[in-house]
Amino acid sequence: MHASTLRRGRVVEEPSTPVSAADFIKVAGLRLVRPYYFDYICSVKDRWQGKGVIDVLHDEFPGQPRAFYEAAYADGRLRVEGAPPGADASLPLGDGLRIRHYTHRHEPPVLDVPIPMLGMTEALVAIGKPPSMPVHASGQHRKNSVVAVLEAEAAHLGLLRPVHRLDKGVSGVLLFARSAAAATELSRRIEAHDVEKVYVARVCGAFPAESLTLDVALAWNPRTNHVTVVPGGPLAAAAARKAAAAAAGSFDTAGAAKPALTEFRRLAIAPDGCTSLVECRPRTGRTHQIRVHLQALGHPVANDVQYGGTYPGPERFLRGGKAYLDADPRSLH
């Protein structure tokens, strides 16, 4: 059994019992999580206002058919807290309401690779984050996250506080604070740009030999989790366009644009000339910044299919994930 609590309008997922090594199954190079029941609680977000609960969940989590959410509402596993007695699923969502969904959760698999310890001080712990694993609970992942795996397999480190993160598909050095004071200090240094972040990306094509700096604004659409390049950055009439777009029910790309700058340097070209290794130094911290700037240069990250990459990933991982998600849950207990 797991429960969620609501803090500052966000979903905070808290296990009633600690994550343990027994929660994981390791098969053919994959780390799976034993299916479990989960109580998901969330306040109504601005973009859900006026929609019915089934419409919202089907739009936000399209991995399940609409009939799945209709059945959950009919038997009480899905409900709207704060709604008038007898209200049906078509009730328009608004302020003061909360969505609650008690579900049997199947987390997607991640690669079963070790999380190496790179260094430790009284204030910080540095680990090597593996690819395919999110840093903390997000989306469909909770137990299959770096934070949860460390809780289960490195409990001697105590409570570790993530201060920055790397995307799920990215590997690299990840710093955790070992106290609230250390977390505050590291956050301050990151925000003041006292800490420099350097990434290495494998990109499509032969990257130019000269170093490049791309200074192009980006707009992130939270509804689609997609970032768009906005040449010229935000324009003077952004606020007016944003209001007009909201009235029309569309997303105002120019109005949402924020400045973004990344420096690139080629490190190597593969012998076949099909890919290159590129050093990337983001000078701003926008969502998907490196990925979208590389796409804008015509050299997307090789396996980043969302932004133009053409490498789909290891077939074994894809097959293993599909087999797990399609399996009878009784066979995995």
C-alpha positions as CSV (number, residue, x, y, z in Angstrom):
1,M,0.0,0.0,0.0
2,H,1.2,3.5,-0.9
3,A,-0.3,6.9,-0.3
4,S,0.1,10.4,-1.7
5,T,0.0,13.7,0.0
6,L,-0.6,17.1,-1.5
7,R,1.9,19.9,-1.0
8,R,1.8,23.3,-2.6
9,G,-0.5,22.1,-5.3
10,R,1.8,19.2,-6.4
11,V,1.5,15.5,-6.1
12,V,4.0,14.1,-3.5
13,E,4.2,10.4,-3.5
14,E,5.1,8.8,-0.1
15,P,5.4,5.1,0.6
16,S,3.8,4.0,3.9
17,T,6.7,1.6,4.1
18,P,10.3,2.1,2.8
19,V,11.3,0.8,-0.6
20,S,13.3,-2.4,-0.2
21,A,15.4,-4.6,-2.4
22,A,12.6,-7.1,-2.4
23,D,10.5,-4.7,-4.5
24,F,12.7,-5.3,-7.5
25,I,13.0,-8.1,-10.0
26,K,16.0,-8.4,-12.3
27,V,15.5,-10.2,-15.6
28,A,17.7,-10.3,-18.7
29,G,19.5,-7.0,-17.9
30,L,16.4,-5.1,-16.8
31,R,15.3,-3.9,-13.4
32,L,11.5,-4.5,-13.0
33,V,9.3,-3.5,-10.1
34,R,6.8,-5.9,-8.6
35,P,3.3,-4.4,-9.3
36,Y,1.7,-2.7,-6.4
37,Y,-1.4,-0.7,-5.5
38,F,-1.1,3.0,-5.4
39,D,-3.3,5.9,-4.2
40,Y,-2.8,8.9,-6.5
41,I,-4.0,12.3,-5.3
42,C,-3.8,15.5,-7.3
43,S,-5.3,18.9,-7.2
44,V,-6.9,20.3,-10.3
45,K,-4.3,22.0,-12.5
46,D,-5.1,25.1,-14.5
47,R,-5.1,23.3,-17.8
48,W,-7.8,20.9,-16.5
49,Q,-10.3,23.6,-15.6
50,G,-13.7,22.9,-17.1
51,K,-13.0,19.3,-18.3
52,G,-14.4,16.1,-16.9
53,V,-12.1,13.8,-14.9
54,I,-12.2,11.0,-17.5
55,D,-11.3,13.4,-20.3
56,V,-8.4,14.7,-18.2
57,L,-6.9,11.3,-17.3
58,H,-7.3,10.0,-20.8
59,D,-5.5,13.0,-22.3
60,E,-2.8,13.1,-19.6
61,F,-2.2,9.3,-19.5
62,P,-3.1,8.0,-23.0
63,G,-1.4,4.6,-22.3
64,Q,-4.7,3.3,-21.0
65,P,-7.9,3.3,-23.1
66,R,-10.8,5.5,-22.2
67,A,-12.8,2.5,-21.0
68,F,-10.2,1.9,-18.3
69,Y,-10.9,5.2,-16.7
70,E,-14.7,4.8,-17.2
71,A,-14.6,1.5,-15.4
72,A,-12.5,2.9,-12.6
73,Y,-15.0,5.8,-12.0
74,A,-17.9,3.4,-12.1
75,D,-16.5,1.2,-9.3
76,G,-15.2,4.1,-7.2
77,R,-11.4,3.6,-7.7
78,L,-11.5,7.0,-9.5
79,R,-13.3,9.8,-7.9
80,V,-13.4,13.6,-7.6
81,E,-13.1,14.7,-4.0
82,G,-15.1,17.8,-3.1
83,A,-17.7,17.1,-5.8
84,P,-21.4,17.3,-5.0
85,P,-23.0,14.0,-4.0
86,G,-24.1,12.0,-7.0
87,A,-22.0,14.1,-9.5
88,D,-21.1,12.1,-12.6
89,A,-17.7,12.0,-14.4
90,S,-18.8,14.9,-16.7
91,L,-18.6,17.4,-13.8
92,P,-16.4,20.3,-15.0
93,L,-13.3,20.3,-12.8
94,G,-12.4,23.5,-10.9
95,D,-10.7,25.0,-7.9
96,G,-11.2,23.2,-4.6
97,L,-11.5,19.8,-6.2
98,R,-9.1,16.9,-6.2
99,I,-8.7,13.8,-8.3
100,R,-8.1,10.6,-6.5
101,H,-7.3,7.3,-8.3
102,Y,-6.5,4.0,-6.6
103,T,-4.8,1.9,-9.1
104,H,-2.7,-1.2,-9.6
105,R,0.6,0.2,-10.8
106,H,3.1,-1.4,-13.3
107,E,6.2,0.7,-13.6
108,P,8.2,0.6,-16.9
109,P,11.5,-1.3,-16.6
110,V,14.9,0.4,-16.6
111,L,18.3,-1.0,-17.4
112,D,19.8,-3.1,-14.6
113,V,23.1,-1.4,-14.2
114,P,25.0,-0.5,-11.0
115,I,24.9,3.0,-9.4
116,P,28.5,3.6,-8.7
117,M,29.6,5.8,-5.7
118,L,32.0,8.4,-7.1
119,G,32.8,10.4,-3.9
120,M,31.4,11.5,-0.6
121,T,32.0,14.3,1.9
122,E,30.1,15.3,5.1
123,A,27.9,17.5,2.9
124,L,27.5,15.8,-0.5
125,V,27.4,12.4,-2.2
126,A,28.3,12.0,-5.9
127,I,27.1,9.0,-7.8
128,G,27.1,7.9,-11.4
129,K,23.5,8.0,-12.7
130,P,22.7,5.2,-15.1
131,P,20.7,5.9,-18.3
132,S,17.0,5.0,-18.5
133,M,16.3,5.8,-14.8
134,P,14.8,9.0,-13.6
135,V,16.3,10.8,-10.6
136,H,13.2,10.9,-8.5
137,A,9.5,9.9,-8.8
138,S,8.0,11.2,-12.0
139,G,5.6,10.0,-14.6
140,Q,5.1,6.3,-14.4
141,H,8.3,5.8,-12.3
142,R,8.5,5.9,-8.5
143,K,10.4,2.9,-7.3
144,N,12.4,2.6,-10.5
145,S,14.2,5.9,-9.7
146,V,17.7,6.7,-8.5
147,V,16.4,8.0,-5.2
148,A,14.3,4.9,-4.5
149,V,17.0,2.5,-5.6
150,L,19.6,4.2,-3.3
151,E,17.1,4.0,-0.4
152,A,16.7,0.3,-1.0
153,E,20.3,-0.6,-1.7
154,A,22.4,2.1,0.0
155,A,20.4,2.9,3.1
156,H,23.7,3.5,5.1
157,L,24.0,6.8,3.2
158,G,21.0,8.2,5.1
159,L,18.5,10.6,3.6
160,L,19.8,12.0,0.3
161,R,18.3,15.2,-1.1
162,P,18.5,15.6,-4.9
163,V,19.4,19.2,-5.7
164,H,19.7,19.0,-9.5
165,R,18.7,16.3,-11.9
166,L,19.6,14.6,-15.2
167,D,16.9,13.5,-17.7
168,K,15.8,9.9,-17.5
169,G,17.8,8.9,-20.6
170,V,21.0,10.7,-19.6
171,S,23.9,9.2,-17.6
172,G,26.4,11.2,-15.7
173,V,27.6,12.7,-12.3
174,L,24.7,13.4,-9.9
175,L,25.1,15.3,-6.6
176,F,23.0,14.7,-3.6
177,A,23.0,16.8,-0.4
178,R,23.2,15.0,2.9
179,S,21.5,17.8,4.9
180,A,19.0,20.6,4.4
181,A,21.8,23.1,4.9
182,A,23.9,21.5,2.3
183,A,21.0,21.3,-0.2
184,T,20.3,25.1,0.3
185,E,24.0,25.9,-0.3
186,L,24.4,23.8,-3.4
187,S,21.1,25.1,-4.8
188,R,22.4,28.7,-4.3
189,R,25.7,27.9,-6.1
190,I,23.9,26.3,-9.0
191,E,21.5,29.2,-9.4
192,A,24.5,31.6,-9.2
193,H,26.3,29.7,-11.9
194,D,29.2,28.9,-9.6
195,V,28.8,25.2,-10.7
196,E,29.4,24.5,-14.4
197,K,27.6,21.7,-16.1
198,V,29.3,19.9,-19.0
199,Y,27.6,17.2,-21.1
200,V,28.8,14.9,-23.8
201,A,26.3,13.9,-26.5
202,R,26.4,11.5,-29.4
203,V,24.7,13.3,-32.3
204,C,23.7,12.4,-35.8
205,G,26.1,13.4,-38.6
206,A,29.5,14.9,-38.8
207,F,29.5,17.9,-36.4
208,P,31.4,21.0,-37.6
209,A,35.0,21.3,-36.5
210,E,34.7,24.8,-35.2
211,S,33.2,25.6,-31.8
212,L,29.6,26.9,-32.0
213,T,27.5,29.0,-29.7
214,L,23.7,28.9,-30.2
215,D,21.7,31.8,-28.7
216,V,18.1,31.0,-29.6
217,A,15.1,31.3,-27.3
218,L,13.0,28.2,-26.4
219,A,9.4,27.7,-25.5
220,W,8.3,24.7,-23.5
221,N,4.7,23.5,-23.7
222,P,3.9,21.7,-20.4
223,R,0.8,20.1,-22.0
224,T,2.8,18.2,-24.6
225,N,6.2,18.3,-22.8
226,H,7.7,19.6,-26.1
227,V,10.1,22.5,-26.7
228,T,10.0,24.7,-29.7
229,V,12.8,27.0,-31.1
230,V,11.6,30.7,-31.2
231,P,14.0,32.7,-33.5
232,G,14.4,36.2,-32.1
233,G,13.1,35.3,-28.6
234,P,10.1,36.9,-26.9
235,L,8.6,39.8,-28.8
236,A,7.2,43.0,-27.4
237,A,3.6,41.9,-27.8
238,A,4.1,38.6,-26.1
239,A,1.6,39.2,-23.3
240,A,-1.2,40.2,-25.7
241,R,-0.5,37.2,-28.0
242,K,-0.5,34.9,-24.9
243,A,-3.9,36.2,-23.8
244,A,-5.3,35.8,-27.3
245,A,-3.9,32.3,-27.6
246,A,-5.4,31.3,-24.3
247,A,-8.8,32.6,-25.3
248,A,-8.5,30.5,-28.5
249,G,-7.4,27.4,-26.5
250,S,-4.0,27.2,-28.2
251,F,-0.4,27.4,-27.0
252,D,1.4,30.7,-27.5
253,T,4.9,29.7,-28.5
254,A,6.3,33.2,-28.7
255,G,4.8,34.4,-25.5
256,A,6.3,31.4,-23.6
257,A,9.8,31.8,-25.1
258,K,12.8,32.3,-22.8
259,P,16.4,33.1,-23.7
260,A,18.7,30.0,-24.0
261,L,22.4,29.8,-24.9
262,T,24.5,26.7,-25.3
263,E,28.2,26.3,-26.4
264,F,29.2,23.2,-28.4
265,R,32.6,21.7,-29.3
266,R,33.2,18.6,-31.4
267,L,35.2,15.9,-29.7
268,A,35.3,13.1,-32.3
269,I,33.6,11.7,-35.4
270,A,32.7,8.0,-35.6
271,P,34.7,6.0,-38.1
272,D,31.6,5.6,-40.3
273,G,30.9,9.4,-40.2
274,C,27.3,8.8,-39.1
275,T,27.6,10.2,-35.6
276,S,29.8,12.6,-33.6
277,L,30.7,13.1,-30.0
278,V,30.0,16.7,-28.9
279,E,30.8,18.6,-25.7
280,C,27.8,20.7,-24.6
281,R,28.0,23.6,-22.1
282,P,24.6,25.1,-21.3
283,R,24.8,28.7,-20.0
284,T,21.1,28.8,-19.2
285,G,18.9,26.0,-17.8
286,R,15.9,25.6,-20.0
287,T,13.9,22.4,-20.4
288,H,15.3,20.1,-23.1
289,Q,17.8,22.9,-24.0
290,I,20.7,20.9,-25.3
291,R,18.5,18.5,-27.2
292,V,16.5,21.2,-29.0
293,H,19.6,23.4,-29.7
294,L,21.3,20.3,-31.3
295,Q,18.2,19.7,-33.4
296,A,18.3,23.3,-34.5
297,L,21.9,22.9,-35.6
298,G,20.9,19.8,-37.7
299,H,22.6,17.3,-35.4
300,P,20.1,15.9,-33.0
301,V,21.1,13.5,-30.2
302,A,21.3,10.2,-32.1
303,N,18.6,8.3,-30.1
304,D,16.4,11.3,-29.2
305,V,13.4,10.4,-31.5
306,Q,11.4,13.3,-29.9
307,Y,13.7,15.9,-31.4
308,G,14.9,14.3,-34.7
309,G,17.1,11.4,-33.6
310,T,17.0,8.3,-35.7
311,Y,18.4,5.6,-33.4
312,P,15.4,3.8,-31.6
313,G,17.4,2.2,-28.8
314,P,18.4,-1.4,-28.0
315,E,15.8,-3.9,-29.3
316,R,16.2,-6.1,-26.3
317,F,15.2,-3.3,-24.0
318,L,12.2,-2.4,-26.1
319,R,11.0,-6.0,-26.2
320,G,11.6,-6.5,-22.5
321,G,9.6,-3.4,-21.6
322,K,6.7,-4.4,-23.8
323,A,6.7,-8.0,-22.4
324,Y,6.6,-6.7,-18.8
325,L,3.8,-4.2,-19.4
326,D,1.7,-6.9,-21.2
327,A,2.3,-9.6,-18.6
328,D,-0.3,-11.0,-16.3
329,P,0.5,-9.2,-13.0
330,R,-0.1,-12.4,-11.0
331,S,3.0,-13.9,-12.7
332,L,5.2,-11.1,-11.4
333,H,4.3,-11.3,-7.7
